[in-house]
Amino acid sequence: MEMDAATFETLVVDELDRLPDDMVDGLDNVVFVVEDRPEDGSLDLLGLYDGLALTERTQYGMGELPDRIVVYREPHLAVCEDEGELRDELHTTLVHEIAHFYGLDDAQLHDLGWA
């Protein structure tokens, strides 16, 4: 599947807007970023939570750099055949990475069906 960066980013924002309010309302000091590929150039990683989970924070205040949730465009396009499948995969990726923000690890996400 092919899609330019601007269209892909629009879909990411669309899917983010569709998530339940109680899931996104607690996201404090988090930015969402779309990048083409992970730093290693692989197509294996769909998203990344780059930050310190709420469950690991002892003190958090002003002046902290924001946590980042990165969504990788090219890996998503490599595994999806059409826009419907892409939207589903973006939804899963966003939920997965947001869950890391809340402190859920991959094993817990797997048990819940999100990994």
Jmol script that loads the backbone (N, CA, C; Angstrom):
load data "model"
ATOM      1  N   MET A   1       0.848  -1.177   0.000  1.00  0.00           N
ATOM      2  CA  MET A   1       0.000   0.000   0.000  1.00  0.00           C
ATOM      3  C   MET A   1       0.890   1.235   0.000  1.00  0.00           C
ATOM      4  N   GLU A   2       0.462   2.270  -0.703  1.00  0.00           N
ATOM      5  CA  GLU A   2       1.201   3.532  -0.730  1.00  0.00           C
ATOM      6  C   GLU A   2       0.300   4.667  -0.258  1.00  0.00           C
ATOM      7  N   MET A   3       0.931   5.632   0.427  1.00  0.00           N
ATOM      8  CA  MET A   3       0.200   6.801   0.909  1.00  0.00           C
ATOM      9  C   MET A   3       1.226   7.862   1.286  1.00  0.00           C
ATOM     10  N   ASP A   4       0.969   9.096   0.886  1.00  0.00           N
ATOM     11  CA  ASP A   4       1.916  10.163   1.235  1.00  0.00           C
ATOM     12  C   ASP A   4       1.825  10.483   2.721  1.00  0.00           C
ATOM     13  N   ALA A   5       2.843  11.159   3.202  1.00  0.00           N
ATOM     14  CA  ALA A   5       2.971  11.434   4.636  1.00  0.00           C
ATOM     15  C   ALA A   5       1.805  12.272   5.175  1.00  0.00           C
ATOM     16  N   ALA A   6       1.364  13.268   4.423  1.00  0.00           N
ATOM     17  CA  ALA A   6       0.284  14.145   4.902  1.00  0.00           C
ATOM     18  C   ALA A   6      -1.028  13.380   5.064  1.00  0.00           C
ATOM     19  N   THR A   7      -1.350  12.519   4.105  1.00  0.00           N
ATOM     20  CA  THR A   7      -2.579  11.734   4.181  1.00  0.00           C
ATOM     21  C   THR A   7      -2.508  10.748   5.344  1.00  0.00           C
ATOM     22  N   PHE A   8      -1.354  10.117   5.509  1.00  0.00           N
ATOM     23  CA  PHE A   8      -1.175   9.176   6.617  1.00  0.00           C
ATOM     24  C   PHE A   8      -1.347   9.886   7.959  1.00  0.00           C
ATOM     25  N   GLU A   9      -0.740  11.053   8.093  1.00  0.00           N
ATOM     26  CA  GLU A   9      -0.854  11.806   9.349  1.00  0.00           C
ATOM     27  C   GLU A   9      -2.307  12.184   9.625  1.00  0.00           C
ATOM     28  N   THR A  10      -3.051  12.521   8.599  1.00  0.00           N
ATOM     29  CA  THR A  10      -4.469  12.832   8.762  1.00  0.00           C
ATOM     30  C   THR A  10      -5.228  11.621   9.299  1.00  0.00           C
ATOM     31  N   LEU A  11      -4.898  10.429   8.790  1.00  0.00           N
ATOM     32  CA  LEU A  11      -5.541   9.212   9.291  1.00  0.00           C
ATOM     33  C   LEU A  11      -5.186   8.949  10.751  1.00  0.00           C
ATOM     34  N   VAL A  12      -3.937   9.205  11.118  1.00  0.00           N
ATOM     35  CA  VAL A  12      -3.527   9.021  12.514  1.00  0.00           C
ATOM     36  C   VAL A  12      -4.332   9.947  13.420  1.00  0.00           C
ATOM     37  N   VAL A  13      -4.452  11.202  13.042  1.00  0.00           N
ATOM     38  CA  VAL A  13      -5.222  12.167  13.837  1.00  0.00           C
ATOM     39  C   VAL A  13      -6.688  11.731  13.912  1.00  0.00           C
ATOM     40  N   ASP A  14      -7.214  11.273  12.795  1.00  0.00           N
ATOM     41  CA  ASP A  14      -8.587  10.770  12.743  1.00  0.00           C
ATOM     42  C   ASP A  14      -8.803   9.627  13.737  1.00  0.00           C
ATOM     43  N   GLU A  15      -7.893   8.669  13.722  1.00  0.00           N
ATOM     44  CA  GLU A  15      -8.021   7.517  14.623  1.00  0.00           C
ATOM     45  C   GLU A  15      -7.813   7.927  16.074  1.00  0.00           C
ATOM     46  N   LEU A  16      -6.934   8.868  16.316  1.00  0.00           N
ATOM     47  CA  LEU A  16      -6.726   9.379  17.671  1.00  0.00           C
ATOM     48  C   LEU A  16      -8.005  10.043  18.175  1.00  0.00           C
ATOM     49  N   ASP A  17      -8.674  10.797  17.317  1.00  0.00           N
ATOM     50  CA  ASP A  17      -9.932  11.456  17.693  1.00  0.00           C
ATOM     51  C   ASP A  17     -11.045  10.458  17.983  1.00  0.00           C
ATOM     52  N   ARG A  18     -10.961   9.263  17.429  1.00  0.00           N
ATOM     53  CA  ARG A  18     -11.992   8.239  17.619  1.00  0.00           C
ATOM     54  C   ARG A  18     -11.810   7.448  18.914  1.00  0.00           C
ATOM     55  N   LEU A  19     -10.666   7.594  19.558  1.00  0.00           N
ATOM     56  CA  LEU A  19     -10.434   6.855  20.800  1.00  0.00           C
ATOM     57  C   LEU A  19     -11.326   7.397  21.913  1.00  0.00           C
ATOM     58  N   PRO A  20     -11.697   6.556  22.869  1.00  0.00           N
ATOM     59  CA  PRO A  20     -12.555   7.004  23.975  1.00  0.00           C
ATOM     60  C   PRO A  20     -11.910   8.136  24.777  1.00  0.00           C
ATOM     61  N   ASP A  21     -12.719   9.080  25.192  1.00  0.00           N
ATOM     62  CA  ASP A  21     -12.220  10.224  25.956  1.00  0.00           C
ATOM     63  C   ASP A  21     -11.472   9.794  27.210  1.00  0.00           C
ATOM     64  N   ASP A  22     -11.975   8.768  27.903  1.00  0.00           N
ATOM     65  CA  ASP A  22     -11.318   8.376  29.147  1.00  0.00           C
ATOM     66  C   ASP A  22      -9.931   7.774  28.898  1.00  0.00           C
ATOM     67  N   MET A  23      -9.648   7.374  27.672  1.00  0.00           N
ATOM     68  CA  MET A  23      -8.321   6.875  27.342  1.00  0.00           C
ATOM     69  C   MET A  23      -7.336   8.019  27.085  1.00  0.00           C
ATOM     70  N   VAL A  24      -7.800   9.068  26.434  1.00  0.00           N
ATOM     71  CA  VAL A  24      -6.888  10.149  26.044  1.00  0.00           C
ATOM     72  C   VAL A  24      -6.891  11.329  27.008  1.00  0.00           C
ATOM     73  N   ASP A  25      -7.924  11.467  27.824  1.00  0.00           N
ATOM     74  CA  ASP A  25      -7.981  12.605  28.738  1.00  0.00           C
ATOM     75  C   ASP A  25      -6.840  12.610  29.752  1.00  0.00           C
ATOM     76  N   GLY A  26      -6.349  11.455  30.127  1.00  0.00           N
ATOM     77  CA  GLY A  26      -5.271  11.365  31.107  1.00  0.00           C
ATOM     78  C   GLY A  26      -3.880  11.533  30.532  1.00  0.00           C
ATOM     79  N   LEU A  27      -3.776  11.706  29.226  1.00  0.00           N
ATOM     80  CA  LEU A  27      -2.462  11.870  28.603  1.00  0.00           C
ATOM     81  C   LEU A  27      -1.950  13.271  28.887  1.00  0.00           C
ATOM     82  N   ASP A  28      -1.002  13.354  29.791  1.00  0.00           N
ATOM     83  CA  ASP A  28      -0.453  14.632  30.204  1.00  0.00           C
ATOM     84  C   ASP A  28       0.974  14.755  29.674  1.00  0.00           C
ATOM     85  N   ASN A  29       1.241  15.840  28.960  1.00  0.00           N
ATOM     86  CA  ASN A  29       2.573  16.121  28.454  1.00  0.00           C
ATOM     87  C   ASN A  29       3.056  15.018  27.507  1.00  0.00           C
ATOM     88  N   VAL A  30       2.182  14.626  26.573  1.00  0.00           N
ATOM     89  CA  VAL A  30       2.488  13.608  25.572  1.00  0.00           C
ATOM     90  C   VAL A  30       2.257  14.207  24.191  1.00  0.00           C
ATOM     91  N   VAL A  31       3.202  14.000  23.295  1.00  0.00           N
ATOM     92  CA  VAL A  31       3.030  14.419  21.909  1.00  0.00           C
ATOM     93  C   VAL A  31       2.984  13.187  21.016  1.00  0.00           C
ATOM     94  N   PHE A  32       2.214  13.280  19.956  1.00  0.00           N
ATOM     95  CA  PHE A  32       2.122  12.222  18.960  1.00  0.00           C
ATOM     96  C   PHE A  32       2.916  12.664  17.744  1.00  0.00           C
ATOM     97  N   VAL A  33       3.758  11.767  17.250  1.00  0.00           N
ATOM     98  CA  VAL A  33       4.652  12.072  16.145  1.00  0.00           C
ATOM     99  C   VAL A  33       4.513  10.979  15.093  1.00  0.00           C
ATOM    100  N   VAL A  34       4.509  11.371  13.830  1.00  0.00           N
ATOM    101  CA  VAL A  34       4.538  10.407  12.738  1.00  0.00           C
ATOM    102  C   VAL A  34       5.916  10.487  12.096  1.00  0.00           C
ATOM    103  N   GLU A  35       6.564   9.342  11.975  1.00  0.00           N
ATOM    104  CA  GLU A  35       7.856   9.254  11.298  1.00  0.00           C
ATOM    105  C   GLU A  35       7.756   8.161  10.242  1.00  0.00           C
ATOM    106  N   ASP A  36       8.634   8.236   9.244  1.00  0.00           N
ATOM    107  CA  ASP A  36       8.598   7.242   8.172  1.00  0.00           C
ATOM    108  C   ASP A  36       8.957   5.847   8.669  1.00  0.00           C
ATOM    109  N   ARG A  37      10.101   5.739   9.362  1.00  0.00           N
ATOM    110  CA  ARG A  37      10.594   4.442   9.842  1.00  0.00           C
ATOM    111  C   ARG A  37      11.313   4.624  11.174  1.00  0.00           C
ATOM    112  N   PRO A  38      11.481   3.517  11.901  1.00  0.00           N
ATOM    113  CA  PRO A  38      12.329   3.580  13.106  1.00  0.00           C
ATOM    114  C   PRO A  38      13.770   3.917  12.714  1.00  0.00           C
ATOM    115  N   GLU A  39      14.549   4.341  13.684  1.00  0.00           N
ATOM    116  CA  GLU A  39      15.937   4.738  13.425  1.00  0.00           C
ATOM    117  C   GLU A  39      16.757   3.657  12.748  1.00  0.00           C
ATOM    118  N   ASP A  40      16.474   2.390  13.058  1.00  0.00           N
ATOM    119  CA  ASP A  40      17.251   1.307  12.459  1.00  0.00           C
ATOM    120  C   ASP A  40      16.824   0.995  11.026  1.00  0.00           C
ATOM    121  N   GLY A  41      15.804   1.691  10.524  1.00  0.00           N
ATOM    122  CA  GLY A  41      15.362   1.518   9.152  1.00  0.00           C
ATOM    123  C   GLY A  41      14.473   0.313   8.909  1.00  0.00           C
ATOM    124  N   SER A  42      14.168  -0.438   9.959  1.00  0.00           N
ATOM    125  CA  SER A  42      13.378  -1.661   9.799  1.00  0.00           C
ATOM    126  C   SER A  42      11.908  -1.342   9.559  1.00  0.00           C
ATOM    127  N   LEU A  43      11.203  -2.366   9.119  1.00  0.00           N
ATOM    128  CA  LEU A  43       9.752  -2.262   8.947  1.00  0.00           C
ATOM    129  C   LEU A  43       9.020  -3.087   9.993  1.00  0.00           C
ATOM    130  N   ASP A  44       9.728  -3.493  11.050  1.00  0.00           N
ATOM    131  CA  ASP A  44       9.168  -4.388  12.066  1.00  0.00           C
ATOM    132  C   ASP A  44       8.384  -3.679  13.160  1.00  0.00           C
ATOM    133  N   LEU A  45       8.645  -2.408  13.378  1.00  0.00           N
ATOM    134  CA  LEU A  45       8.044  -1.687  14.497  1.00  0.00           C
ATOM    135  C   LEU A  45       6.993  -0.714  13.976  1.00  0.00           C
ATOM    136  N   LEU A  46       5.763  -0.832  14.479  1.00  0.00           N
ATOM    137  CA  LEU A  46       4.678   0.033  14.028  1.00  0.00           C
ATOM    138  C   LEU A  46       4.568   1.309  14.845  1.00  0.00           C
ATOM    139  N   GLY A  47       4.944   1.234  16.119  1.00  0.00           N
ATOM    140  CA  GLY A  47       4.845   2.403  16.983  1.00  0.00           C
ATOM    141  C   GLY A  47       5.795   2.278  18.153  1.00  0.00           C
ATOM    142  N   LEU A  48       5.959   3.379  18.873  1.00  0.00           N
ATOM    143  CA  LEU A  48       6.891   3.405  19.997  1.00  0.00           C
ATOM    144  C   LEU A  48       6.402   4.411  21.026  1.00  0.00           C
ATOM    145  N   TYR A  49       6.422   3.995  22.286  1.00  0.00           N
ATOM    146  CA  TYR A  49       6.203   4.941  23.391  1.00  0.00           C
ATOM    147  C   TYR A  49       7.574   5.299  23.928  1.00  0.00           C
ATOM    148  N   ASP A  50       7.914   6.563  23.882  1.00  0.00           N
ATOM    149  CA  ASP A  50       9.205   7.053  24.343  1.00  0.00           C
ATOM    150  C   ASP A  50       8.954   7.974  25.527  1.00  0.00           C
ATOM    151  N   GLY A  51       9.085   7.414  26.723  1.00  0.00           N
ATOM    152  CA  GLY A  51       8.837   8.206  27.914  1.00  0.00           C
ATOM    153  C   GLY A  51       8.850   7.336  29.149  1.00  0.00           C
ATOM    154  N   LEU A  52       8.406   7.909  30.234  1.00  0.00           N
ATOM    155  CA  LEU A  52       8.356   7.218  31.511  1.00  0.00           C
ATOM    156  C   LEU A  52       6.897   6.987  31.877  1.00  0.00           C
ATOM    157  N   ALA A  53       6.520   5.715  32.004  1.00  0.00           N
ATOM    158  CA  ALA A  53       5.127   5.369  32.304  1.00  0.00           C
ATOM    159  C   ALA A  53       4.670   5.996  33.617  1.00  0.00           C
ATOM    160  N   LEU A  54       3.392   6.274  33.700  1.00  0.00           N
ATOM    161  CA  LEU A  54       2.831   6.863  34.925  1.00  0.00           C
ATOM    162  C   LEU A  54       3.160   6.034  36.159  1.00  0.00           C
ATOM    163  N   THR A  55       3.185   4.729  36.014  1.00  0.00           N
ATOM    164  CA  THR A  55       3.442   3.841  37.153  1.00  0.00           C
ATOM    165  C   THR A  55       4.888   3.899  37.627  1.00  0.00           C
ATOM    166  N   GLU A  56       5.778   4.489  36.831  1.00  0.00           N
ATOM    167  CA  GLU A  56       7.195   4.570  37.187  1.00  0.00           C
ATOM    168  C   GLU A  56       7.620   5.969  37.624  1.00  0.00           C
ATOM    169  N   ARG A  57       6.721   6.909  37.567  1.00  0.00           N
ATOM    170  CA  ARG A  57       7.065   8.296  37.907  1.00  0.00           C
ATOM    171  C   ARG A  57       6.982   8.500  39.408  1.00  0.00           C
ATOM    172  N   THR A  58       8.021   9.098  39.954  1.00  0.00           N
ATOM    173  CA  THR A  58       7.988   9.448  41.368  1.00  0.00           C
ATOM    174  C   THR A  58       7.652  10.913  41.534  1.00  0.00           C
ATOM    175  N   GLN A  59       8.156  11.717  40.625  1.00  0.00           N
ATOM    176  CA  GLN A  59       7.870  13.149  40.663  1.00  0.00           C
ATOM    177  C   GLN A  59       7.811  13.634  39.229  1.00  0.00           C
ATOM    178  N   TYR A  60       6.827  14.427  38.934  1.00  0.00           N
ATOM    179  CA  TYR A  60       6.653  14.907  37.571  1.00  0.00           C
ATOM    180  C   TYR A  60       6.105  16.310  37.669  1.00  0.00           C
ATOM    181  N   GLY A  61       6.762  17.236  37.014  1.00  0.00           N
ATOM    182  CA  GLY A  61       6.312  18.609  37.147  1.00  0.00           C
ATOM    183  C   GLY A  61       6.625  19.438  35.936  1.00  0.00           C
ATOM    184  N   MET A  62       6.611  20.710  36.121  1.00  0.00           N
ATOM    185  CA  MET A  62       6.859  21.634  35.024  1.00  0.00           C
ATOM    186  C   MET A  62       8.296  21.510  34.556  1.00  0.00           C
ATOM    187  N   GLY A  63       8.492  21.768  33.286  1.00  0.00           N
ATOM    188  CA  GLY A  63       9.825  21.741  32.718  1.00  0.00           C
ATOM    189  C   GLY A  63      10.239  20.385  32.176  1.00  0.00           C
ATOM    190  N   GLU A  64       9.387  19.377  32.335  1.00  0.00           N
ATOM    191  CA  GLU A  64       9.690  18.051  31.811  1.00  0.00           C
ATOM    192  C   GLU A  64       9.482  18.044  30.299  1.00  0.00           C
ATOM    193  N   LEU A  65      10.393  17.412  29.589  1.00  0.00           N
ATOM    194  CA  LEU A  65      10.169  17.218  28.162  1.00  0.00           C
ATOM    195  C   LEU A  65       8.981  16.289  27.984  1.00  0.00           C
ATOM    196  N   PRO A  66       8.203  16.486  26.934  1.00  0.00           N
ATOM    197  CA  PRO A  66       7.035  15.621  26.765  1.00  0.00           C
ATOM    198  C   PRO A  66       7.432  14.197  26.383  1.00  0.00           C
ATOM    199  N   ASP A  67       6.626  13.245  26.835  1.00  0.00           N
ATOM    200  CA  ASP A  67       6.750  11.880  26.345  1.00  0.00           C
ATOM    201  C   ASP A  67       6.298  11.904  24.885  1.00  0.00           C
ATOM    202  N   ARG A  68       6.743  10.904  24.131  1.00  0.00           N
ATOM    203  CA  ARG A  68       6.376  10.843  22.713  1.00  0.00           C
ATOM    204  C   ARG A  68       5.759   9.485  22.388  1.00  0.00           C
ATOM    205  N   ILE A  69       4.725   9.540  21.595  1.00  0.00           N
ATOM    206  CA  ILE A  69       4.197   8.334  20.984  1.00  0.00           C
ATOM    207  C   ILE A  69       4.440   8.498  19.491  1.00  0.00           C
ATOM    208  N   VAL A  70       5.272   7.597  18.964  1.00  0.00           N
ATOM    209  CA  VAL A  70       5.666   7.662  17.564  1.00  0.00           C
ATOM    210  C   VAL A  70       4.909   6.590  16.788  1.00  0.00           C
ATOM    211  N   VAL A  71       4.330   6.996  15.675  1.00  0.00           N
ATOM    212  CA  VAL A  71       3.657   6.072  14.758  1.00  0.00           C
ATOM    213  C   VAL A  71       4.480   6.071  13.476  1.00  0.00           C
ATOM    214  N   TYR A  72       4.880   4.879  13.040  1.00  0.00           N
ATOM    215  CA  TYR A  72       5.735   4.750  11.858  1.00  0.00           C
ATOM    216  C   TYR A  72       4.889   4.454  10.624  1.00  0.00           C
ATOM    217  N   ARG A  73       5.039   5.319   9.625  1.00  0.00           N
ATOM    218  CA  ARG A  73       4.226   5.248   8.406  1.00  0.00           C
ATOM    219  C   ARG A  73       4.568   4.043   7.531  1.00  0.00           C
ATOM    220  N   GLU A  74       5.812   3.886   7.142  1.00  0.00           N
ATOM    221  CA  GLU A  74       6.178   2.844   6.183  1.00  0.00           C
ATOM    222  C   GLU A  74       5.905   1.428   6.703  1.00  0.00           C
ATOM    223  N   PRO A  75       6.196   1.112   7.967  1.00  0.00           N
ATOM    224  CA  PRO A  75       5.830  -0.226   8.454  1.00  0.00           C
ATOM    225  C   PRO A  75       4.319  -0.490   8.406  1.00  0.00           C
ATOM    226  N   HIS A  76       3.515   0.518   8.724  1.00  0.00           N
ATOM    227  CA  HIS A  76       2.067   0.343   8.637  1.00  0.00           C
ATOM    228  C   HIS A  76       1.642   0.067   7.193  1.00  0.00           C
ATOM    229  N   LEU A  77       2.189   0.829   6.274  1.00  0.00           N
ATOM    230  CA  LEU A  77       1.811   0.648   4.876  1.00  0.00           C
ATOM    231  C   LEU A  77       2.269  -0.705   4.344  1.00  0.00           C
ATOM    232  N   ALA A  78       3.365  -1.223   4.886  1.00  0.00           N
ATOM    233  CA  ALA A  78       3.894  -2.516   4.439  1.00  0.00           C
ATOM    234  C   ALA A  78       3.005  -3.686   4.867  1.00  0.00           C
ATOM    235  N   VAL A  79       2.275  -3.532   5.975  1.00  0.00           N
ATOM    236  CA  VAL A  79       1.468  -4.657   6.476  1.00  0.00           C
ATOM    237  C   VAL A  79      -0.025  -4.520   6.156  1.00  0.00           C
ATOM    238  N   CYS A  80      -0.424  -3.402   5.583  1.00  0.00           N
ATOM    239  CA  CYS A  80      -1.846  -3.180   5.302  1.00  0.00           C
ATOM    240  C   CYS A  80      -2.104  -3.172   3.797  1.00  0.00           C
ATOM    241  N   GLU A  81      -3.257  -3.714   3.431  1.00  0.00           N
ATOM    242  CA  GLU A  81      -3.594  -3.792   2.010  1.00  0.00           C
ATOM    243  C   GLU A  81      -4.543  -2.692   1.556  1.00  0.00           C
ATOM    244  N   ASP A  82      -5.306  -2.117   2.487  1.00  0.00           N
ATOM    245  CA  ASP A  82      -6.241  -1.063   2.103  1.00  0.00           C
ATOM    246  C   ASP A  82      -6.450  -0.113   3.280  1.00  0.00           C
ATOM    247  N   GLU A  83      -7.194   0.952   3.048  1.00  0.00           N
ATOM    248  CA  GLU A  83      -7.371   1.978   4.081  1.00  0.00           C
ATOM    249  C   GLU A  83      -8.112   1.459   5.302  1.00  0.00           C
ATOM    250  N   GLY A  84      -9.062   0.579   5.098  1.00  0.00           N
ATOM    251  CA  GLY A  84      -9.796   0.016   6.236  1.00  0.00           C
ATOM    252  C   GLY A  84      -8.877  -0.772   7.156  1.00  0.00           C
ATOM    253  N   GLU A  85      -8.038  -1.587   6.561  1.00  0.00           N
ATOM    254  CA  GLU A  85      -7.069  -2.357   7.346  1.00  0.00           C
ATOM    255  C   GLU A  85      -6.066  -1.422   8.027  1.00  0.00           C
ATOM    256  N   LEU A  86      -5.670  -0.363   7.312  1.00  0.00           N
ATOM    257  CA  LEU A  86      -4.736   0.611   7.884  1.00  0.00           C
ATOM    258  C   LEU A  86      -5.355   1.311   9.091  1.00  0.00           C
ATOM    259  N   ARG A  87      -6.595   1.708   8.988  1.00  0.00           N
ATOM    260  CA  ARG A  87      -7.274   2.356  10.122  1.00  0.00           C
ATOM    261  C   ARG A  87      -7.329   1.421  11.329  1.00  0.00           C
ATOM    262  N   ASP A  88      -7.637   0.147  11.090  1.00  0.00           N
ATOM    263  CA  ASP A  88      -7.677  -0.825  12.185  1.00  0.00           C
ATOM    264  C   ASP A  88      -6.304  -0.963  12.844  1.00  0.00           C
ATOM    265  N   GLU A  89      -5.263  -1.028  12.021  1.00  0.00           N
ATOM    266  CA  GLU A  89      -3.912  -1.198  12.554  1.00  0.00           C
ATOM    267  C   GLU A  89      -3.455   0.061  13.288  1.00  0.00           C
ATOM    268  N   LEU A  90      -3.812   1.234  12.781  1.00  0.00           N
ATOM    269  CA  LEU A  90      -3.484   2.483  13.482  1.00  0.00           C
ATOM    270  C   LEU A  90      -4.185   2.533  14.835  1.00  0.00           C
ATOM    271  N   HIS A  91      -5.437   2.136  14.870  1.00  0.00           N
ATOM    272  CA  HIS A  91      -6.192   2.103  16.128  1.00  0.00           C
ATOM    273  C   HIS A  91      -5.477   1.206  17.143  1.00  0.00           C
ATOM    274  N   THR A  92      -5.111   0.015  16.709  1.00  0.00           N
ATOM    275  CA  THR A  92      -4.424  -0.932  17.597  1.00  0.00           C
ATOM    276  C   THR A  92      -3.091  -0.367  18.070  1.00  0.00           C
ATOM    277  N   THR A  93      -2.340   0.233  17.164  1.00  0.00           N
ATOM    278  CA  THR A  93      -1.037   0.810  17.526  1.00  0.00           C
ATOM    279  C   THR A  93      -1.204   1.936  18.536  1.00  0.00           C
ATOM    280  N   LEU A  94      -2.151   2.825  18.313  1.00  0.00           N
ATOM    281  CA  LEU A  94      -2.371   3.936  19.247  1.00  0.00           C
ATOM    282  C   LEU A  94      -2.773   3.426  20.626  1.00  0.00           C
ATOM    283  N   VAL A  95      -3.705   2.475  20.681  1.00  0.00           N
ATOM    284  CA  VAL A  95      -4.121   1.918  21.967  1.00  0.00           C
ATOM    285  C   VAL A  95      -2.926   1.267  22.661  1.00  0.00           C
ATOM    286  N   HIS A  96      -2.140   0.515  21.904  1.00  0.00           N
ATOM    287  CA  HIS A  96      -0.974  -0.182  22.445  1.00  0.00           C
ATOM    288  C   HIS A  96       0.017   0.805  23.063  1.00  0.00           C
ATOM    289  N   GLU A  97       0.364   1.851  22.339  1.00  0.00           N
ATOM    290  CA  GLU A  97       1.364   2.812  22.833  1.00  0.00           C
ATOM    291  C   GLU A  97       0.808   3.656  23.977  1.00  0.00           C
ATOM    292  N   ILE A  98      -0.453   4.026  23.920  1.00  0.00           N
ATOM    293  CA  ILE A  98      -1.066   4.764  25.028  1.00  0.00           C
ATOM    294  C   ILE A  98      -1.078   3.890  26.281  1.00  0.00           C
ATOM    295  N   ALA A  99      -1.326   2.604  26.108  1.00  0.00           N
ATOM    296  CA  ALA A  99      -1.308   1.681  27.249  1.00  0.00           C
ATOM    297  C   ALA A  99       0.059   1.655  27.918  1.00  0.00           C
ATOM    298  N   HIS A 100       1.125   1.757  27.129  1.00  0.00           N
ATOM    299  CA  HIS A 100       2.471   1.834  27.717  1.00  0.00           C
ATOM    300  C   HIS A 100       2.604   3.092  28.579  1.00  0.00           C
ATOM    301  N   PHE A 101       2.020   4.197  28.148  1.00  0.00           N
ATOM    302  CA  PHE A 101       2.024   5.420  28.955  1.00  0.00           C
ATOM    303  C   PHE A 101       1.393   5.164  30.323  1.00  0.00           C
ATOM    304  N   TYR A 102       0.317   4.389  30.341  1.00  0.00           N
ATOM    305  CA  TYR A 102      -0.384   4.086  31.591  1.00  0.00           C
ATOM    306  C   TYR A 102       0.273   2.970  32.393  1.00  0.00           C
ATOM    307  N   GLY A 103       1.346   2.382  31.854  1.00  0.00           N
ATOM    308  CA  GLY A 103       2.115   1.407  32.617  1.00  0.00           C
ATOM    309  C   GLY A 103       1.880  -0.046  32.270  1.00  0.00           C
ATOM    310  N   LEU A 104       1.103  -0.334  31.254  1.00  0.00           N
ATOM    311  CA  LEU A 104       0.894  -1.719  30.847  1.00  0.00           C
ATOM    312  C   LEU A 104       2.075  -2.178  29.995  1.00  0.00           C
ATOM    313  N   ASP A 105       2.576  -3.369  30.285  1.00  0.00           N
ATOM    314  CA  ASP A 105       3.693  -3.890  29.495  1.00  0.00           C
ATOM    315  C   ASP A 105       3.158  -4.794  28.383  1.00  0.00           C
ATOM    316  N   ASP A 106       4.072  -5.284  27.536  1.00  0.00           N
ATOM    317  CA  ASP A 106       3.657  -6.082  26.382  1.00  0.00           C
ATOM    318  C   ASP A 106       2.940  -7.363  26.790  1.00  0.00           C
ATOM    319  N   ALA A 107       3.356  -7.993  27.878  1.00  0.00           N
ATOM    320  CA  ALA A 107       2.693  -9.223  28.331  1.00  0.00           C
ATOM    321  C   ALA A 107       1.238  -8.941  28.714  1.00  0.00           C
ATOM    322  N   GLN A 108       1.008  -7.849  29.444  1.00  0.00           N
ATOM    323  CA  GLN A 108      -0.354  -7.480  29.826  1.00  0.00           C
ATOM    324  C   GLN A 108      -1.184  -7.144  28.586  1.00  0.00           C
ATOM    325  N   LEU A 109      -0.570  -6.430  27.640  1.00  0.00           N
ATOM    326  CA  LEU A 109      -1.279  -6.077  26.413  1.00  0.00           C
ATOM    327  C   LEU A 109      -1.616  -7.323  25.595  1.00  0.00           C
ATOM    328  N   HIS A 110      -0.713  -8.284  25.594  1.00  0.00           N
ATOM    329  CA  HIS A 110      -0.968  -9.535  24.884  1.00  0.00           C
ATOM    330  C   HIS A 110      -2.170 -10.250  25.510  1.00  0.00           C
ATOM    331  N   ASP A 111      -2.216 -10.292  26.832  1.00  0.00           N
ATOM    332  CA  ASP A 111      -3.337 -10.921  27.534  1.00  0.00           C
ATOM    333  C   ASP A 111      -4.663 -10.233  27.209  1.00  0.00           C
ATOM    334  N   LEU A 112      -4.600  -8.937  26.987  1.00  0.00           N
ATOM    335  CA  LEU A 112      -5.809  -8.154  26.673  1.00  0.00           C
ATOM    336  C   LEU A 112      -6.138  -8.158  25.183  1.00  0.00           C
ATOM    337  N   GLY A 113      -5.247  -8.744  24.366  1.00  0.00           N
ATOM    338  CA  GLY A 113      -5.476  -8.803  22.927  1.00  0.00           C
ATOM    339  C   GLY A 113      -5.005  -7.598  22.150  1.00  0.00           C
ATOM    340  N   TRP A 114      -4.142  -6.772  22.746  1.00  0.00           N
ATOM    341  CA  TRP A 114      -3.656  -5.555  22.081  1.00  0.00           C
ATOM    342  C   TRP A 114      -2.191  -5.644  21.676  1.00  0.00           C
ATOM    343  N   ALA A 115      -1.633  -6.833  21.665  1.00  0.00           N
ATOM    344  CA  ALA A 115      -0.216  -6.980  21.283  1.00  0.00           C
ATOM    345  C   ALA A 115      -0.074  -8.058  20.231  1.00  0.00           C
TER     346      ALA A 115
END
end "model"
wireframe off; spacefill off
backbone 0.3
color backbone group
